[in-house]
Amino acid sequence: MPSMRIRPAVIVLLLVVVLAGLAGGTAAPAQAKGKACWERVIDDWLNGGSLDKYSPKCLQAALKNIPEDLRDYSDITDVISAALQNKLRGGGGNGGGPSSGGGNENGDNTPRKLQNVPDRSYYRRAIDNLGTTSADSLPIPLLVLAGLGTALLLTAAALAGRKRLKARARPPES
C-alpha cells in the first residue's frame, strides 16, 4: 500500500483555517456576557452618562481598573473620585459625567463650555460609529496590525511553497 503524503498546501490551508477560527473565537463580542460593574461605570463615563446610580464598591473597582490611556489623557479618575465622594457623603448630585463641575468664574451655575472647539472630524465620527469607545472593545490599530501580520505570514508561506515547488526534481525530458 503506498504511503500517503500530506501536501504542504493542505497543511498551510489547514493552519490558516485554524488560525482564522481562533481569531474569530477570541474576537467574539463581550456584550453577549454581562459586563462587570466597573466596566459599566467606564462605559457610562465615556458616553457622558451619570455615575450617581453606582455603589461605592463599584466606583472603587472602576478606579482600580481604568485603562492606562484613559487615566493619562482624561479626567476620568477625577470624575469617578468625585462621584465616589458624593456617594459616601450621601449626596444625590449629578455624579459626574465628563463635563460635570461647578459654576463658572461669575459664580453662577451655568455649565462651562470650551471655546473654539472644532466639530468632530469625519475620521472621529467614523471611529465612534465603529463602537470602539467602550471599555472592552478592541482598538482599531490592534486589528490593523493583526491583519498586516496575517498578510505577511500568508505571503511568507506562499513564497516558501513556491520555492519548494521550483526545487522539486523534474522528470527528464525525452
C-alpha positions as CSV (number, residue, x, y, z in Angstrom):
1,M,0.0,0.0,0.0
2,P,1.6,3.3,-1.0
3,S,2.1,5.8,1.8
4,M,0.0,8.9,1.7
5,R,2.0,12.1,1.8
6,I,0.3,15.3,3.1
7,R,0.9,18.1,0.7
8,P,2.3,21.3,2.1
9,A,-0.5,23.3,0.6
10,V,-3.0,21.3,2.6
11,I,-1.0,21.9,5.8
12,V,-0.9,25.7,5.1
13,L,-4.6,25.8,4.3
14,L,-5.4,23.9,7.5
15,L,-3.2,26.2,9.5
16,V,-4.9,29.3,8.1
17,V,-8.3,27.9,8.8
18,V,-7.4,27.0,12.4
19,L,-5.8,30.5,13.0
20,A,-8.9,32.2,11.5
21,G,-11.2,30.2,13.8
22,L,-9.1,31.1,16.8
23,A,-9.1,34.7,15.9
24,G,-12.9,34.7,15.4
25,G,-13.4,32.9,18.7
26,T,-11.3,35.4,20.7
27,A,-12.8,38.4,19.0
28,A,-16.4,37.4,20.0
29,P,-18.1,40.4,21.5
30,A,-18.1,40.6,25.2
31,Q,-21.5,42.2,25.1
32,A,-23.0,38.7,25.0
33,K,-21.9,38.3,28.6
34,G,-23.0,40.5,31.4
35,K,-20.5,43.3,32.0
36,A,-18.8,43.8,35.3
37,C,-20.0,46.8,37.3
38,W,-16.7,48.7,36.8
39,E,-17.0,48.3,33.0
40,R,-20.4,49.8,33.1
41,V,-19.1,52.8,35.1
42,I,-16.4,53.4,32.5
43,D,-18.8,53.0,29.6
44,D,-21.2,55.4,31.2
45,W,-18.5,57.9,31.7
46,L,-17.4,57.5,28.0
47,N,-21.0,58.1,26.9
48,G,-21.4,61.1,29.1
49,G,-23.9,59.4,31.5
50,S,-24.4,60.0,35.2
51,L,-22.4,57.9,37.7
52,D,-24.7,58.5,40.7
53,K,-26.5,55.2,40.2
54,Y,-23.4,53.1,41.1
55,S,-22.5,51.8,44.6
56,P,-19.2,53.0,46.2
57,K,-17.8,49.5,45.9
58,C,-18.5,49.6,42.1
59,L,-16.9,53.1,41.8
60,Q,-13.8,51.9,43.7
61,A,-13.5,48.9,41.4
62,A,-13.7,51.2,38.4
63,L,-10.9,53.4,39.8
64,K,-8.7,50.3,40.1
65,N,-9.5,49.1,36.5
66,I,-9.3,52.3,34.5
67,P,-7.3,51.7,31.3
68,E,-4.0,53.5,31.3
69,D,-4.7,55.7,28.2
70,L,-7.9,57.0,29.9
71,R,-6.1,57.6,33.1
72,D,-3.3,59.5,31.4
73,Y,-5.3,61.6,28.9
74,S,-8.6,62.3,30.5
75,D,-10.2,63.4,33.8
76,I,-11.9,60.0,34.4
77,T,-10.2,59.5,37.8
78,D,-11.3,62.9,39.0
79,V,-14.9,62.3,37.9
80,I,-15.2,58.9,39.4
81,S,-13.5,60.1,42.6
82,A,-15.9,63.0,42.8
83,A,-18.9,60.6,42.3
84,L,-17.5,58.3,45.0
85,Q,-17.0,61.2,47.4
86,N,-20.6,62.4,46.7
87,K,-21.9,58.8,47.2
88,L,-20.0,58.4,50.5
89,R,-21.3,61.8,51.7
90,G,-24.8,60.7,50.9
91,G,-25.3,63.4,48.3
92,G,-27.6,62.8,45.4
93,G,-25.9,65.3,42.9
94,N,-25.3,64.6,39.3
95,G,-22.5,62.1,40.0
96,G,-20.4,63.5,37.2
97,G,-20.2,62.9,33.5
98,P,-17.2,64.1,31.6
99,S,-18.3,67.7,31.8
100,S,-19.6,67.8,35.4
101,G,-18.3,70.5,37.6
102,G,-19.3,73.7,39.4
103,G,-20.1,77.0,38.0
104,N,-18.0,79.4,36.1
105,E,-15.9,82.5,37.2
106,N,-19.0,84.6,37.6
107,G,-20.3,82.3,40.4
108,D,-23.5,81.2,38.6
109,N,-24.2,77.6,37.9
110,T,-24.3,77.8,34.1
111,P,-22.4,74.9,32.6
112,R,-18.9,75.7,31.4
113,K,-18.2,75.4,27.6
114,L,-15.0,75.1,25.8
115,Q,-14.3,77.9,23.3
116,N,-13.3,77.5,19.7
117,V,-13.8,73.7,19.7
118,P,-14.0,72.5,16.1
119,D,-16.6,70.0,15.0
120,R,-15.7,66.4,15.2
121,S,-13.9,65.2,12.0
122,Y,-15.2,62.6,9.6
123,Y,-12.5,60.3,10.9
124,R,-13.5,60.8,14.6
125,R,-17.2,60.2,13.7
126,A,-16.3,57.0,11.8
127,I,-14.3,55.7,14.7
128,D,-17.1,56.5,17.1
129,N,-19.6,54.7,14.9
130,L,-17.4,51.6,14.9
131,G,-18.2,51.1,18.5
132,T,-14.6,51.2,19.8
133,T,-15.5,53.6,22.6
134,S,-16.5,51.1,25.2
135,A,-14.1,49.8,27.9
136,D,-13.8,46.3,26.5
137,S,-13.6,46.9,22.7
138,L,-10.6,46.0,20.7
139,P,-8.6,49.0,19.5
140,I,-8.5,49.7,15.7
141,P,-4.7,49.8,15.5
142,L,-4.5,46.3,17.0
143,L,-6.9,45.0,14.4
144,V,-4.9,46.6,11.6
145,L,-1.7,45.2,12.9
146,A,-3.3,41.7,13.2
147,G,-4.4,41.9,9.6
148,L,-1.0,43.0,8.4
149,G,0.7,40.2,10.4
150,T,-1.7,37.7,8.9
151,A,-1.0,39.0,5.4
152,L,2.8,38.8,6.0
153,L,2.5,35.2,7.2
154,L,0.4,34.2,4.2
155,T,2.9,35.8,1.9
156,A,5.8,34.0,3.5
157,A,4.0,30.7,3.3
158,A,3.3,31.2,-0.4
159,L,6.9,32.2,-1.2
160,A,8.2,29.1,0.7
161,G,5.8,26.9,-1.2
162,R,6.8,28.4,-4.5
163,K,10.5,27.9,-3.7
164,R,9.8,24.3,-2.7
165,L,7.9,23.6,-5.9
166,K,10.8,25.1,-8.0
167,A,13.4,23.0,-6.2
168,R,11.5,19.7,-6.8
169,A,13.3,17.5,-9.2
170,R,11.7,17.4,-12.6
171,P,11.5,14.3,-14.7
172,P,14.0,14.1,-17.6
173,E,12.6,15.2,-20.9
174,S,12.7,12.5,-23.6
